[in-house]
Amino acid sequence: MADRLALVTGTNRGTGRAIRSRLIADGFTVRCLNRTSCADHTDPLLVDFRDGDAVQRATLAALDDVDRLDLLVLNAVARGFGRLAELSPTDWDEAVAVNLTSVFRTTQAALPKLRAAGGHIVIMGSHAGVRPFEEGVAYSATKAALRMVAEILLMEERQHGVRTTLLNPGAIRNFDDDLAETKMSVESVASVVSWAVATPPDVVLGEVELRPALLDPPPVTGLDRLQYV
């Protein structure tokens, strides 16, 4: 169906850009909400994802001229790292605002149009949401919280025909200068988004973990190996 509409956040680079390209190839019309402009397309609405009210207004503006939304992909992210004892409160607040609150505000604003279409929500989580690491308190905590958001959406919106999928990728080559062959490519992650959305209407992929297939073997064995799964 060439008339399907998707709204994707954070498409200016990396995984978001690849998701946008893949959805267009799949026949979607894609509208974007970004913090910054994009080198390869000029159509995104720009919004500060730290500002919940602005996120809601931008989402409503992006969908103002349509009656339905087939797909919402929530990909915008903030990656502030640091040990809890030293982490800047500003970095913590940004992680909560971008990684969690903007998901809530975007979804809430888009739900009427998603319900009208019997649409699909894809939330981009992270392996870090289930496997924490030192200096990842803000990132891991907000990504872990998205599991509850996705589960509750799945339960509450099933009666309205809206499906929700949480994707938890591991290491991705998210930057153009990252040539690590052991990480997943952004195109591969985008293909999983495409696959999740294409599942039959009586099936929902509630939570999917994506692990790099080519990771180097860990330097430890036995119980310590759990750190490297």
C-alpha positions as CSV (number, residue, x, y, z in Angstrom):
1,M,0.0,0.0,0.0
2,A,1.7,3.2,-1.2
3,D,-0.6,5.5,0.8
4,R,0.6,4.3,4.3
5,L,1.9,7.2,6.5
6,A,4.7,6.9,9.0
7,L,6.0,9.5,11.5
8,V,9.6,8.9,12.7
9,T,11.6,10.8,15.2
10,G,15.4,11.3,15.0
11,T,16.1,10.7,11.3
12,N,19.0,13.1,10.8
13,R,21.6,10.3,11.0
14,G,22.4,6.7,11.8
15,T,19.6,4.3,12.6
16,G,16.9,6.9,12.2
17,R,18.1,7.8,8.7
18,A,18.2,4.2,7.7
19,I,14.7,3.5,9.1
20,R,13.4,6.4,7.1
21,S,15.0,5.2,3.9
22,R,13.8,1.6,4.5
23,L,10.2,2.7,5.1
24,I,10.2,4.8,2.0
25,A,11.4,1.8,0.0
26,D,8.5,-0.2,1.7
27,G,6.0,2.3,0.3
28,F,5.4,4.5,3.2
29,T,5.2,8.3,3.1
30,V,7.5,9.3,5.9
31,R,7.2,12.5,8.0
32,C,10.0,13.3,10.5
33,L,10.5,15.1,13.8
34,N,14.2,16.0,14.4
35,R,16.3,18.1,16.6
36,T,18.5,19.3,13.7
37,S,18.1,19.5,9.9
38,C,19.2,16.7,7.7
39,A,21.8,16.6,5.0
40,D,19.8,14.2,2.8
41,H,16.2,15.5,3.1
42,T,14.6,18.8,3.9
43,D,11.1,17.8,5.1
44,P,11.5,17.3,8.9
45,L,9.9,19.4,11.5
46,L,12.5,20.6,13.9
47,V,11.8,20.3,17.6
48,D,13.7,20.3,20.9
49,F,12.9,16.9,22.4
50,R,13.8,18.2,25.8
51,D,10.7,20.4,25.8
52,G,7.6,18.2,26.3
53,D,5.1,20.8,25.3
54,A,7.1,21.6,22.1
55,V,7.1,17.8,21.3
56,Q,3.4,17.6,21.6
57,R,2.8,20.7,19.4
58,A,5.2,19.4,16.7
59,T,3.5,16.0,16.6
60,L,0.1,17.6,16.2
61,A,1.5,19.9,13.5
62,A,3.0,17.0,11.7
63,L,-0.3,15.2,11.6
64,D,-2.6,18.1,11.3
65,D,-3.6,17.5,7.7
66,V,-4.2,13.7,7.9
67,D,-6.9,11.6,9.5
68,R,-4.8,8.5,10.2
69,L,-1.3,7.4,11.0
70,D,-0.2,3.8,10.1
71,L,3.2,3.8,11.9
72,L,5.0,5.7,14.6
73,V,8.7,5.0,15.1
74,L,10.2,6.6,18.3
75,N,13.9,6.8,17.7
76,A,15.2,10.1,19.0
77,V,17.7,9.6,21.8
78,A,20.1,11.4,24.2
79,R,23.3,9.6,25.2
80,G,24.7,11.3,28.2
81,F,27.1,9.0,30.1
82,G,28.8,9.3,33.4
83,R,29.0,7.6,36.8
84,L,26.1,8.4,39.1
85,A,28.3,10.3,41.6
86,E,29.6,12.7,38.9
87,L,26.8,12.8,36.3
88,S,25.6,16.3,35.6
89,P,22.0,16.9,36.6
90,T,21.6,18.5,33.2
91,D,22.6,15.3,31.5
92,W,20.2,13.3,33.6
93,D,17.3,15.6,32.9
94,E,18.1,15.6,29.2
95,A,18.1,11.7,29.1
96,V,14.7,11.6,30.9
97,A,13.2,14.3,28.7
98,V,14.4,12.9,25.4
99,N,14.5,9.2,25.9
100,L,11.3,8.9,28.0
101,T,9.1,12.0,28.2
102,S,9.3,12.8,24.5
103,V,8.1,9.2,23.8
104,F,5.1,9.7,26.1
105,R,4.2,13.1,24.6
106,T,4.7,12.1,21.0
107,T,2.7,8.9,21.4
108,Q,-0.1,10.6,23.3
109,A,-0.5,13.2,20.6
110,A,-0.4,10.6,17.8
111,L,-2.7,8.0,19.4
112,P,-6.0,9.3,17.9
113,K,-4.6,9.0,14.4
114,L,-3.0,5.7,15.2
115,R,-6.3,4.3,16.4
116,A,-8.1,5.5,13.3
117,A,-5.6,3.5,11.2
118,G,-5.2,0.5,13.5
119,G,-1.6,1.5,13.4
120,H,1.7,0.3,14.8
121,I,4.1,1.9,17.3
122,V,7.8,0.9,17.3
123,I,9.8,2.1,20.2
124,M,13.6,1.9,19.8
125,G,14.9,0.7,23.2
126,S,18.4,-0.7,23.8
127,H,20.2,-3.7,25.0
128,A,21.3,-1.3,27.8
129,G,17.8,-1.3,29.1
130,V,18.2,-4.9,30.3
131,R,22.0,-5.1,30.6
132,P,23.3,-2.1,32.6
133,F,26.9,-0.9,32.6
134,E,29.0,1.5,34.5
135,E,28.5,5.2,33.5
136,G,25.2,4.2,31.9
137,V,22.8,5.2,34.7
138,A,20.9,7.8,32.7
139,Y,20.8,5.9,29.5
140,S,20.1,2.4,30.9
141,A,17.4,3.7,33.4
142,T,15.5,5.6,30.7
143,K,15.8,2.7,28.2
144,A,14.6,0.3,30.9
145,A,11.6,2.5,31.6
146,L,10.6,2.2,27.9
147,R,9.9,-1.5,28.5
148,M,7.0,-0.6,30.8
149,V,5.8,2.1,28.4
150,A,5.7,-0.5,25.6
151,E,4.0,-3.2,27.7
152,I,1.3,-0.8,29.0
153,L,0.7,0.5,25.5
154,L,0.4,-3.0,24.3
155,M,-2.3,-3.8,26.9
156,E,-4.2,-0.5,26.7
157,E,-4.3,0.0,23.0
158,R,-4.9,-3.6,21.8
159,Q,-8.7,-2.9,22.1
160,H,-8.2,0.0,19.7
161,G,-6.3,-2.1,17.1
162,V,-3.0,-0.4,17.8
163,R,0.1,-2.7,18.2
164,T,3.3,-1.8,20.0
165,T,6.8,-3.3,19.5
166,L,9.9,-2.6,21.6
167,L,13.2,-3.2,19.7
168,N,16.3,-3.6,21.9
169,P,19.4,-3.4,19.7
170,G,22.9,-4.1,20.9
171,A,25.9,-2.3,19.4
172,I,25.2,-0.5,16.1
173,R,27.4,1.4,13.7
174,N,25.4,4.5,14.3
175,F,28.1,7.0,13.1
176,D,29.3,7.4,9.6
177,D,33.0,7.0,10.7
178,D,32.3,3.9,12.8
179,L,33.7,1.0,10.7
180,A,33.6,-1.7,13.4
181,E,32.6,-4.9,11.6
182,T,31.5,-6.5,14.9
183,K,28.6,-4.1,15.3
184,M,25.3,-4.3,13.5
185,S,24.7,-2.0,10.5
186,V,22.0,0.6,10.6
187,E,20.5,-1.0,7.5
188,S,20.2,-4.3,9.3
189,V,18.4,-2.7,12.2
190,A,16.0,-0.8,9.8
191,S,15.2,-4.1,8.2
192,V,14.0,-5.5,11.5
193,V,11.7,-2.5,11.9
194,S,10.3,-3.3,8.5
195,W,9.9,-6.9,9.4
196,A,8.1,-6.1,12.7
197,V,5.6,-3.8,11.0
198,A,4.9,-6.4,8.3
199,T,3.7,-9.1,10.7
200,P,0.2,-10.3,10.2
201,P,-2.5,-8.3,11.9
202,D,-3.2,-11.1,14.5
203,V,0.4,-11.1,15.6
204,V,2.4,-8.5,17.6
205,L,6.1,-8.6,18.3
206,G,6.0,-7.3,21.8
207,E,9.7,-7.1,22.6
208,V,12.6,-8.1,20.3
209,E,16.3,-8.2,21.2
210,L,18.8,-7.6,18.5
211,R,22.4,-8.9,19.1
212,P,25.4,-8.4,16.9
213,A,26.2,-11.8,15.3
214,L,29.9,-11.0,14.8
215,L,31.0,-9.8,18.3
216,D,34.5,-10.9,19.4
217,P,34.5,-13.7,22.0
218,P,34.6,-12.3,25.6
219,P,37.9,-12.4,27.5
220,V,36.3,-14.4,30.3
221,T,34.4,-17.6,30.7
222,G,31.9,-19.1,33.1
223,L,29.7,-16.9,35.3
224,D,31.8,-13.8,34.3
225,R,30.7,-14.3,30.7
226,L,27.2,-12.9,31.6
227,Q,28.8,-9.4,31.3
228,Y,29.3,-10.0,27.6
229,V,26.0,-11.7,26.5
